[in-house]
Amino acid sequence: MALKPLADRVVIKLVEAEETTRGGIILPDNAKEKPQVAEVVAVGPGGLVDGKEVQMYLQPGQKVIASKYAGTEVKVDGEEYTIVRQNDILAVVE
């Protein structure tokens, strides 16, 4: 099954958090922070949203930083994704 976002929505998949620190300490699952870096999986078409024209500038495959608790988490075919609005994306990681 494929996710196809509507309007100004973006489907992202969070990048796994580091399991070891720079000093070599292995972190247990409950000590890891929720990751903010994600990969764009799919992008909606944009268009009129709340009476304003929205142009989509993200592309699938880009790495982005999203707001920490933004969006809706969904599980499709055993994979976890987050659907956010484009304005919840804070930066593109290059």
C-alpha positions in Angstrom: 0.0 0.0 0.0 1.3 3.5 -0.9 0.6 6.7 1.0 -0.4 9.6 -1.1 -0.7 12.8 1.0 -3.3 15.5 0.1 -3.0 19.2 -0.1 0.0 20.6 1.8 0.7 17.3 3.7 4.1 15.5 3.7 4.7 11.9 4.7 8.0 11.5 6.5 9.8 8.5 8.1 11.9 9.3 11.2 15.6 8.4 11.0 16.6 6.1 13.9 18.2 7.7 16.8 21.9 7.0 17.6 22.4 4.0 19.7 25.8 5.0 21.0 27.2 8.4 22.1 30.3 10.0 20.6 32.1 8.7 23.7 31.1 5.1 22.9 28.3 4.7 25.6 25.5 2.5 24.4 22.1 4.0 25.1 19.1 1.9 26.0 15.8 2.5 24.2 14.2 4.5 27.0 17.1 6.9 27.1 17.0 7.8 23.4 15.5 11.1 22.4 12.7 11.1 19.9 14.5 11.8 16.6 13.7 15.0 14.7 15.6 14.2 11.5 13.4 12.4 9.0 13.3 11.4 5.3 10.6 12.7 3.1 8.7 9.7 1.6 5.9 11.5 -0.3 4.7 15.1 -0.9 1.1 16.3 -1.5 0.2 18.4 -4.6 -0.2 21.7 -2.7 -2.9 24.0 -4.0 -5.5 26.0 -2.1 -5.2 25.5 1.7 -7.4 27.6 4.0 -7.9 30.1 1.1 -4.2 30.5 0.4 -2.1 29.1 -2.5 0.5 26.7 -1.2 3.5 25.7 -3.3 5.3 22.5 -2.3 9.1 22.8 -2.2 10.0 19.5 -0.7 11.0 16.4 -2.7 10.9 12.7 -1.8 14.3 11.5 -0.5 15.3 14.8 1.2 16.3 14.7 4.8 14.4 17.3 7.0 14.0 18.4 10.5 10.4 18.4 11.7 8.8 19.9 14.8 9.3 17.4 17.6 5.7 16.5 18.3 4.0 17.6 15.1 1.9 15.4 12.8 0.0 12.2 12.9 1.8 8.9 13.3 0.5 6.0 11.1 1.6 2.4 10.6 1.4 1.0 7.1 2.6 -2.5 6.2 4.6 -2.7 9.4 6.4 0.7 8.8 5.8 3.8 10.9 5.3 7.1 9.2 4.4 10.6 10.3 2.1 12.9 8.2 2.8 16.6 8.8 1.9 19.8 7.1 4.7 21.4 5.1 4.9 24.3 7.5 5.8 21.8 10.3 9.1 21.2 8.5 11.7 23.4 10.1 14.7 22.8 7.8 16.2 20.7 5.1 19.4 18.8 6.0 22.0 19.0 3.3 
